[in-house]
């Protein structure tokens, strides 16, 4: 049986080696070399001594933090309410269906909605407020990114809440706990694993967003993800782009370690 299990692991290990380990090793190699394939630390020196790169890092963290925070504030009450309604599978389907739509299509849909001649501005004209410049702003970028990430925050929290034994909640009420005390001392700690998973799933991709920064932010939102795209696709400076990629990977690993659940 052990031999058979090891045999079935071979395709998985080959896939991981070719499409995960090898690309990461190539990125690390490019980050420590120059255009002549000579070993150098100049790429890292340039990154940590250039104010523009440091500002990009701060912006990436700030936008990822805002997106994660807003997503959590919306998703937790929604997930809690979802555990209390009937036909939960139907509502879950409505939440999951938008994730099947391509990200590019959703971005263009919001361009049509928030644009100068979009549906939202048409309504504002009827009200008399007039056209409002909503597209190509930080607010629009955060709004669209939050909308896209909500299902990935909501589902882990919903699953964690569903695993709580209702008898525990009833016991807290029988012992005289108020609704707030029950939520704070019973529900929130027992469902915290879902919150941690949601933070990881939302915060880590939000660090490297680049498509939405182009289409929705209009290049006014500058992050490490857009910088990597710039150096790989426009300036063709793969070495400096790989350096930013390595730093981004380190930041993602640090986020996973900080938000991972510690079990005794």
N, C-alpha and C positions, 0 to 999 in steps of 0.2 A: 504493500500500500504506500509506503514512504517513497519507493522508487517511482510509482505511478504519479504520485503528487508532485514529485520533483520534475518529472517529465512534462506535466502540464504547466509548470512554472516557466519552462524554457521560452515559449513565445512571449510571455509577459516581460521576462527579463531582457529579451532581445529588443522589444519595443521600448522599454525604459532606457536601455543603453543607447539606442540609436536616436531617439527623439527627445530625450530629457537630459541624460548625462553628457552625451557628446556635444550637443549645442551649448550647454553651459560651459563645458571645458573650452570650446572654441571662443566663446565670448570672453572668458578669463584670459585666454592666450592673446587675443587681440588687444585687450585692455592693457597688457604689460609689454606691448610692442609698438613700434612706430610704423610708418608706411614702408620702411625698408626691412621689416620683420626683425628689427633689432630690439633687444630687451631694454626697456626704459620705464621709469616711474613718472615721466613728464606728464602723462595723461592725468594721473591722480593729482599731481602738483597743480596742474592747470585747473582742475575741477575745484579743489579746496582753496585755491587762492583767487579764484575769479568770483567777484560779487554776483555776477549774473547767474552762475550755476547755483550758488548758495541761495539766491532769491527763488530760483526755480524749485529747489528742494523745500524751502519754506512754503511756497505756494502749493506744492503737491500735497504736503502734509495738511495744510490748512483746508484745502478743498476736500480732501479725503475725509478729514475730521468732520467738516460740516455736512457732507453727504451722508456719512455714517450716522451722525447724531440725529439729523432730521429723519432719516429712514427708520432709526430705532424708535423715535418718538411717535411716528405714525404706525409702525408695524406692531409694536407691543400691544397697545390697546386693541388694534384690529385683530391680532391673533387671539387675544383673550376673549374678545367678543365672539370670535369665530367658534371657539370651543363651547359656547353657550347657545348657539342657534341651531335650528333644525336644518336638515339637508346640507350638512357640512361639506359633503363631497361635491355638491353643485357649486358652492361658493369657492371651494378650492380650485375647481376647474376654471372658474372665471379668473382667478388669480394667476393660474399657471399658463393659460392660453397666450397672454401677451409675451411670455418668454419664448414662445415658438416663432415669433415674428423676428425677422432679421433686424439687427441693430441699426443698420444703414437705413432700412425702410422706416423705422420708428423715428430716426433723426430727421429724415426728410418730411415725415408727417408733422413733426413739431415745427419745422421751418415754415410749412404751409399754414400752420395754426398761429404762430407767433409773428409772422412776417408783416410788413407794412400793409399788405392787401389781404392778410389772413383773416380767418373767421373771427378771431377774438377782437381784432381791430375793427372789423365790420360792426360787431355788436357795440363797441365803444363809440363808434360814429353815430349809431342810432340813439344812444343814450345822450350824446352831446359832449362827451369827454374828449373826443377827437382821437386821432391815431397816436399811439404811444410806441416809442421805440423799445420793444421788448427783446428783439432778436439781437444776437451778437453782444450780449451783456453777461456779466458774472451771474446775475440772478437767473437768467435763462439757462445757463449751463448747469447750475446747481439744481434747478427745477427738473430739467430733463434727466440728469443723471440720477436724481432721487427717484423719479418715476420708474426708471429702468431697473434700479437696484432693489426696490421695495419687495418684490416676490422672494428674492434671495435672503432677505432679512426675516421676512414674515414666516416662511415655511419652517426653518429650524426652531424658531420660538414656538410656533404652533405645535410642532412635534414634541417639544419638551413639556409644554403645558398639558398635552394629552396624556403624557406618562405619569402625571401626578395623580395619586390615588384620591378620589373624591372623599374617601373616609377621613383622610388627614385634614382636609379643609373643614369638614363637618366637626371633627374633633376640636379644632382650634376655636370654632364658634361655640361649641358646648362648654369650652373652658373659659368663655367670657371675652375672647378677643374680638375687637371691632373689625370692620372690613379692611381698614387701612393696616391694622396690625397683622391680620391674616395675610394680606398681600405682601407686606414688608418682611415678615419673619417666616412665612411658610411658602407662599407661591413664588416670590422672587428668588430666594436662594435655591429652591428645587428646580426652577426653570432657568437658572443662570447658565447652564451648559448650552442651552439653545441661544442665549444672548451672545455668548462668546463665539459660537459657530457663526452666527449671523454677522458679527463684527468682522470676523476674519474674511468671510465670503464677500463682504461689501467693501471694507476698508482697503484690502490688498489690491483688488482690481482698480479701485478708484485712484490709487497712487499712480497708475500708469495709463490713465485715459488719454487718448490722443485724437480719436475720431470725432468725439463730441466737442473737443476744444477747437477743432477746425470748423465743423459745420455749424455748431450752435454758438460757441464762444467767439467765432470770427477772428481767431488768432490773437484775441485780447486776453484770453486765458492761457497762460504759459505754464506748462508743467514739465516734469522730467519725461513723461511719455511723449509729448510733442517734440521735446528736444532730441530724443532718440530717433524719432521719425525724421527729423530734419537732418541729422548727421548721417543717417543711413541712406536716405532717399534723395536728398538734395545736394548736400556738400560732399557726400561720399567719403566722409571721414569716419570709417568704420572703427578705428582705434579709439577715438574719443567717444563715439556712440556706444561702444562696448563697455567703456569705463563707466558711463552713466548707467548702463544696464546692470553691471556688477553691483554698483552702489544701490540701485533700486532693488536688486535681489536680496542684498544684505538687509535693507530696510524691511522688506517683506518677511524675511525670516525672523527678524527682531519682533515684528508685529505678531507673528504666530507664537513666538515664545512668551510674549507678554500676555496674550489673550488665551493661551492654552490652559485647560483646566488642570489644576494640580490635585491629584488624588493621593491620599495617604494609604 
